[in-house]
Amino acid sequence: MQNPFESGHVKNYILLYASVVVIMVLFFFASTLFNEIEDVETKIFSTEVKEKKVVVDTEEKPTKNKFKLMDSTY
């Protein structure tokens, strides 16, 4: 096996590493340049209290429950 320091292959490895780093930096800049930031409009909620109309039903309707409730609560 040849020594890479003597044969000059180290220069190729350094160039490969540098080219990968340059490509990563270029992709980072491209992603930040073309990323459009949208303005989010704020929502304003109404603080007015609306009154509900209460309908009084004089007739009580018998209800049949599907489930039987417990006699006492715990």
Backbone bond lengths (Angstrom), bond angles and torsions (degrees), N, CA, C in turn:
res aa  C-N    CA-C-N  psi(-1)  N-CA   C-N-CA  omega(-1)  CA-C   N-CA-C  phi
1 M - - - 1.445 - - 1.531 108.80 -
2 Q 1.312 115.01 138.81 1.456 119.67 -177.20 1.530 110.52 -86.51
3 N 1.277 116.64 150.11 1.451 122.52 175.97 1.529 108.12 -78.34
4 P 1.366 118.16 120.01 1.478 118.95 -177.00 1.514 112.73 -66.31
5 F 1.338 117.51 -22.97 1.462 119.12 179.09 1.531 111.36 -72.95
6 E 1.306 116.28 -30.28 1.459 119.56 179.85 1.517 112.59 -85.38
7 S 1.327 117.64 -31.90 1.465 120.15 -175.18 1.530 112.84 -86.60
8 G 1.346 118.66 -11.14 1.466 119.87 177.16 1.518 114.10 91.65
9 H 1.318 118.03 9.89 1.467 119.66 -179.83 1.526 112.78 -76.12
10 V 1.320 117.40 -16.89 1.464 120.50 -179.64 1.523 109.83 -62.98
11 K 1.308 116.98 -35.96 1.465 121.05 178.98 1.529 110.17 -61.02
12 N 1.316 117.55 -38.29 1.468 120.83 178.83 1.528 111.15 -67.31
13 Y 1.339 117.30 -39.36 1.461 120.15 179.13 1.528 111.13 -67.17
14 I 1.315 116.22 -39.45 1.469 119.59 178.64 1.524 110.35 -67.04
15 L 1.314 118.12 -40.18 1.469 121.15 176.77 1.524 111.58 -64.41
16 L 1.322 117.38 -38.66 1.460 120.85 177.09 1.520 110.78 -64.00
17 Y 1.326 116.80 -46.32 1.457 121.06 179.28 1.522 111.04 -62.29
18 A 1.321 117.48 -43.75 1.463 121.24 -179.89 1.519 111.47 -65.56
19 S 1.328 117.55 -37.40 1.472 119.39 179.41 1.527 110.99 -68.56
20 V 1.323 118.32 -36.05 1.470 120.76 176.84 1.522 110.30 -65.43
21 V 1.320 116.94 -42.10 1.470 120.51 178.80 1.524 110.42 -64.50
22 V 1.315 118.06 -41.74 1.468 121.32 179.50 1.532 110.37 -63.88
23 I 1.317 117.52 -41.70 1.471 120.74 178.69 1.520 110.37 -63.94
24 M 1.333 118.15 -40.86 1.468 120.93 178.43 1.526 111.03 -63.83
25 V 1.331 117.34 -40.81 1.461 120.87 178.67 1.520 110.69 -66.39
26 L 1.308 118.06 -40.33 1.467 120.96 178.29 1.526 111.57 -64.31
27 F 1.329 117.49 -41.53 1.465 119.65 176.79 1.525 111.23 -64.82
28 F 1.338 117.30 -36.12 1.464 119.99 177.80 1.524 110.51 -64.06
29 F 1.323 117.20 -46.90 1.464 119.62 179.53 1.527 111.33 -65.50
30 A 1.309 117.49 -38.25 1.471 119.73 179.45 1.527 110.90 -66.13
31 S 1.319 117.26 -37.82 1.468 118.89 -179.67 1.516 111.47 -71.06
32 T 1.335 118.18 -32.15 1.465 119.22 178.82 1.525 111.59 -79.81
33 L 1.316 118.78 -29.19 1.461 119.76 179.89 1.522 112.09 -73.38
34 F 1.317 117.09 -40.55 1.460 120.35 -175.19 1.519 113.20 -92.42
35 N 1.331 117.96 3.93 1.455 121.26 177.90 1.522 108.39 -85.93
36 E 1.332 116.69 108.43 1.457 121.35 -178.66 1.524 109.26 -86.50
37 I 1.310 115.87 127.31 1.460 121.19 178.95 1.519 107.76 -93.15
38 E 1.320 115.55 120.87 1.461 120.35 -178.95 1.523 109.62 -90.06
39 D 1.333 115.85 141.59 1.451 120.00 175.64 1.518 108.51 -80.30
40 V 1.315 115.82 128.91 1.452 121.12 179.14 1.511 107.60 -95.81
41 E 1.333 115.70 122.33 1.454 118.17 -179.39 1.525 109.55 -77.92
42 T 1.315 114.93 140.61 1.466 119.29 -177.75 1.516 109.07 -80.00
43 K 1.316 114.37 144.51 1.459 119.98 179.39 1.521 108.89 -95.94
44 I 1.300 115.66 135.73 1.459 121.50 178.91 1.524 107.04 -112.90
45 F 1.326 114.01 121.53 1.452 119.39 -178.23 1.517 109.65 -94.80
46 S 1.299 115.38 145.30 1.448 121.18 179.96 1.526 109.37 -74.54
47 T 1.335 115.26 133.64 1.469 119.87 179.17 1.518 111.92 -101.72
48 E 1.312 117.13 3.04 1.465 120.07 179.60 1.517 109.64 -75.06
49 V 1.325 114.69 138.48 1.452 120.23 179.77 1.522 107.86 -92.67
50 K 1.315 115.29 123.69 1.459 119.82 179.11 1.518 108.69 -97.12
51 E 1.318 115.17 136.08 1.458 119.33 -179.80 1.516 109.53 -87.61
52 K 1.314 114.08 138.75 1.456 118.95 177.47 1.518 109.25 -92.29
53 K 1.290 115.57 143.51 1.455 119.96 175.51 1.517 107.91 -85.39
54 V 1.308 114.97 125.32 1.455 120.22 -178.44 1.521 107.94 -98.38
55 V 1.302 115.46 121.79 1.463 121.01 178.00 1.518 107.10 -97.22
56 V 1.337 115.61 120.40 1.458 120.13 -179.65 1.515 107.36 -92.06
57 D 1.301 115.06 118.95 1.454 120.52 179.50 1.524 107.62 -98.43
58 T 1.315 116.44 117.61 1.465 119.37 -176.39 1.520 111.41 -80.00
59 E 1.293 116.33 -25.04 1.462 118.78 179.67 1.522 109.52 -88.53
60 E 1.299 115.88 131.06 1.455 119.71 174.98 1.517 108.12 -97.49
61 K 1.276 115.30 123.42 1.452 120.02 -178.40 1.520 108.70 -90.52
62 P 1.294 116.79 133.89 1.463 118.13 177.17 1.531 109.45 -71.03
63 T 1.293 116.17 131.05 1.452 120.10 -179.36 1.510 109.24 -109.07
64 K 1.267 114.55 137.81 1.453 120.37 176.23 1.518 107.18 -109.23
65 N 1.316 114.73 113.74 1.459 118.92 179.87 1.513 109.87 -86.63
66 K 1.292 114.05 145.85 1.446 119.51 177.30 1.529 110.38 -74.72
67 F 1.343 115.22 -29.80 1.455 120.46 -178.74 1.523 109.60 -112.96
68 K 1.311 116.54 146.27 1.453 121.05 177.53 1.518 108.00 -90.31
69 L 1.354 114.84 130.61 1.454 119.25 179.64 1.516 109.23 -82.24
70 M 1.320 115.81 160.20 1.463 121.16 179.45 1.513 110.25 -72.91
71 D 1.322 116.47 151.12 1.460 120.56 179.42 1.530 111.45 -72.76
72 S 1.299 117.94 -36.18 1.460 120.30 -179.18 1.529 108.63 -128.10
73 T 1.312 113.36 153.93 1.461 118.84 179.47 1.510 109.46 -98.61
74 Y 1.305 115.25 154.17 1.465 120.04 179.50 1.504 110.51 -118.20
